[in-house]
Structure formats: C-alpha cells, structure tokens
Amino acid sequence: LMSVKVLTAREAADLIPNGVNLATNGFIGASFPEEIAIAIEQRFLETGAPNDLTLLFCAAQGDAKDKGLNHFAHDGMVRRGIGAHWGLAPKLGKMVAENKILAYDFPQGATTHMFRDSAAHKPFTITHVGLGTFVDPRLLGGKLNEMTRASEDLVTLTEVDGKEYLMYKTHPVNFAILAGTYADEDGNVSVERAGIKGETLAVAQACKN
C-alpha cells in the first residue's frame, strides 16, 4: 500500500518550485486554502522562493484587504496572472496598475472551462463568450496593462461554419493549492462541508493530468 505523508502548510509550500503555473480555487474566502497561501508568502519573504510564478484563477479570492491572492503580491513572486475576477485582491491589482506583472482578465466561465480543457490536454477553449468585449483580440485581448499589451496574445479570433469564436489558450497546471473538508490516508479529499465547490475538481484534474 502506498503511504501518504501528512504535510504541514509550510512543508506543502516548500514543494513549489520557481517559474511554475500555480492554480488556486475559491470564491472570496470560501474554499480558498488560506493557511497554505500564508505559508507560501512566508517562504517567499524568508527565502525569495517560489518566484516568477504564473497564477491561474477564476473567481475572486480575497477580502479586499490582505487575504486570498493578496498573499502573492510581492515584487518578483508573480510574473503573470491569468484570471477572471481581480477585485478582491487589491494588492495584486496595484501591481497590475503599476506594470509590475503581466495580467490577463477573461470571463469567469471561460476560465473554468480552460481548466477542464487543460485537464483534457486541449490547447484552446473555444467559445463565443467575450466576442465584442474588451477580451476580444480586436480590442484589448483581455490585457490589463501596458506591459501585457506588448506581450503574448492569449486569445485569438477564429471562424467555424461562418460564425466567429474566440480561442482562449489553455495552460498546464504544474501545482495547485485547494481547500477541502476532510482527507483520508489514501489522499482522497472531500469538499462535503465546503462553502462552495467552485473549480476544485477541474483544477485537481488539470494538475494531475
């Protein structure tokens, strides 16, 4: 039988290398792994690692003050953020406004499907959602600052059967931090009493695959 080691939050944080794609789940404070995020922040402040991260997220994660994604708002810690709602992480938003990180803002439903498509090893999520809005590549392509506008396009326009669609580029999930209610010795995690389930399953599948 395979034994599963029980890790402290700091031991989990120590597993994350530099330069990886790190996915998170949660909505406001519900189902967000706050304790692990704090440990990751403490590790960075002490050692400078992990750094150069790409954050992947869907819904708002934070309290509009210090919690949630705000723990990642340190110079050099995050290189790029790809998410749907940034509003409850003002510290991270300030870094976007100051052109310190690359930042993309896509529809929340599209970002959810991007995790599912990443789990299936699909290179793109194709949908009509976002056409004619600021995420349309003919407008801003979802890019939130000048630094990002000079960088890679993550959404492109395509046509299928005479209809326009947007193709959102998916990204492999190298590491993910997720919150659960219970876990057993085999590594199964329950979200039985979670405030919301959110993208927990899709993120876990993307990371495992």
C-alpha positions in Angstrom: 0.0 0.0 0.0 1.2 3.5 -0.8 1.6 5.6 2.3 0.5 9.3 2.2 2.6 11.7 4.2 0.7 14.4 6.1 2.4 17.7 5.4 2.3 21.0 7.3 1.3 24.1 5.4 4.9 25.1 5.2 6.1 21.7 4.0 3.5 21.9 1.3 4.6 25.4 0.4 8.2 24.2 0.2 7.3 21.8 -2.6 6.6 24.6 -5.1 9.5 25.4 -7.5 10.2 28.7 -9.2 8.7 29.6 -12.5 5.7 27.2 -12.4 2.0 27.7 -13.2 0.2 27.7 -9.8 -3.6 27.3 -9.8 -5.9 28.3 -6.9 -9.6 27.8 -6.2 -12.1 29.7 -4.1 -14.6 32.5 -4.0 -14.0 35.4 -1.7 -12.8 33.4 1.3 -14.8 30.3 0.7 -12.9 27.2 -0.2 -9.6 29.1 -0.5 -6.6 27.4 1.2 -5.7 30.5 3.2 -3.2 28.7 5.5 -1.2 27.3 2.6 -1.2 30.7 0.9 0.2 32.3 4.1 2.9 29.7 4.2 3.9 30.3 0.6 4.1 34.0 1.3 6.2 33.5 4.4 8.6 31.2 2.5 9.0 33.8 -0.2 9.6 36.6 2.3 12.3 34.4 4.0 14.0 32.9 1.0 12.9 34.6 -2.2 11.2 31.4 -3.4 9.0 30.5 -5.1 9.3 33.3 -7.6 8.4 34.0 -11.2 5.0 32.3 -10.8 2.1 32.3 -13.2 -1.1 32.5 -11.1 -4.2 30.8 -12.6 -7.6 31.5 -11.0 -11.2 32.0 -11.8 -13.4 33.8 -9.1 -12.4 36.5 -6.7 -10.2 35.2 -3.9 -9.6 37.6 -1.1 -11.2 40.0 1.4 -10.4 43.3 -0.4 -7.6 43.7 2.2 -4.9 41.2 3.0 -6.2 37.6 2.4 -6.5 35.3 -0.6 -4.5 36.3 -3.6 -3.1 39.3 -1.8 -0.6 36.9 -0.2 1.1 36.7 -3.6 1.5 40.5 -4.1 5.3 40.8 -3.6 7.8 42.0 -6.2 9.3 39.1 -8.0 6.9 36.5 -6.6 4.4 36.5 -9.5 5.4 37.1 -13.2 1.9 36.7 -14.7 -1.7 36.4 -13.6 -4.4 34.9 -15.7 -7.8 35.1 -14.0 -11.4 36.2 -14.2 -12.0 38.5 -11.2 -9.3 40.5 -9.6 -11.4 42.8 -7.5 -10.9 41.3 -4.0 -7.1 41.3 -4.3 -6.2 45.0 -4.4 -2.6 44.4 -3.5 -2.2 42.3 -6.6 -4.3 44.7 -8.6 -1.9 47.5 -7.5 1.0 45.6 -9.0 -1.0 45.3 -12.3 -1.7 49.0 -12.3 2.0 49.7 -11.7 3.0 47.4 -14.6 4.9 45.1 -12.3 3.3 41.9 -13.6 1.6 40.6 -16.8 -2.1 40.4 -16.3 -5.0 38.9 -18.3 -8.7 39.1 -17.4 -11.0 36.6 -19.1 -14.7 35.7 -18.5 -15.2 33.6 -15.4 -17.0 30.8 -17.2 -14.3 30.7 -19.9 -11.5 30.4 -17.3 -13.4 27.5 -15.6 -13.6 25.7 -19.0 -9.9 26.4 -19.5 -9.1 24.3 -16.5 -11.3 21.5 -17.8 -9.7 21.7 -21.3 -6.3 21.8 -19.8 -7.1 18.5 -18.0 -8.1 17.1 -21.3 -4.8 18.3 -22.9 -6.7 20.6 -25.3 -4.7 23.6 -26.4 -7.6 26.0 -26.5 -11.1 26.7 -25.1 -13.3 27.8 -28.0 -16.4 29.8 -27.2 -18.5 32.8 -28.4 -18.2 34.3 -24.9 -16.3 37.6 -25.0 -16.9 38.5 -28.6 -17.1 42.2 -28.9 -15.9 42.9 -25.4 -12.5 44.0 -24.1 -11.3 40.4 -24.2 -11.8 40.3 -28.0 -8.3 40.5 -29.6 -9.6 43.2 -31.9 -10.0 45.3 -28.8 -7.7 44.6 -25.8 -7.5 40.8 -25.8 -8.1 40.9 -22.0 -4.8 42.6 -21.3 -4.9 44.8 -18.2 -1.9 47.0 -18.5 0.7 48.4 -21.0 3.3 45.7 -20.1 0.8 43.0 -21.1 -0.3 44.7 -24.3 3.3 44.3 -25.5 3.3 40.7 -24.6 1.8 37.4 -25.8 -1.8 37.2 -27.1 -3.7 34.5 -25.1 -7.0 34.9 -27.0 -7.4 34.7 -30.8 -10.3 35.0 -33.2 -11.4 32.0 -35.3 -14.3 31.1 -37.6 -16.3 27.9 -37.6 -19.1 27.3 -40.1 -19.2 31.0 -40.9 -19.5 32.0 -37.2 -16.9 33.9 -35.1 -15.5 32.4 -31.9 -12.7 33.2 -29.5 -9.9 30.7 -28.8 -8.5 31.1 -25.2 -5.1 29.4 -24.8 -5.0 26.9 -22.1 -2.1 26.4 -19.7 -0.8 23.3 -17.9 -1.3 23.4 -14.2 2.0 22.4 -12.6 0.9 22.9 -8.9 -2.4 23.7 -7.3 -3.5 24.7 -3.8 -7.0 23.6 -2.9 -9.1 23.6 0.2 -11.1 20.6 1.4 -13.1 19.5 4.4 -11.7 16.0 5.1 -8.9 13.8 3.8 -8.2 10.1 4.3 -5.0 8.1 4.4 -5.2 7.4 0.7 -5.2 11.0 -0.3 -8.9 11.4 -1.1 -10.2 14.8 -0.2 -13.8 15.7 0.5 -15.5 19.1 0.0 -18.6 17.9 1.8 -18.8 21.0 4.1 -17.1 23.5 1.8 -18.8 26.8 1.3 -18.6 26.3 -2.4 -17.0 23.7 -4.6 -16.0 26.1 -7.3 -13.4 24.7 -9.7 -11.9 22.3 -7.2 -12.4 19.2 -9.3 -11.4 20.8 -12.6 -8.2 22.3 -11.1 -7.3 19.0 -9.5 -7.8 17.1 -12.7 -5.8 19.7 -14.7 -2.9 19.4 -12.1 -2.9 15.6 -12.0 -3.1 15.2 -15.8 
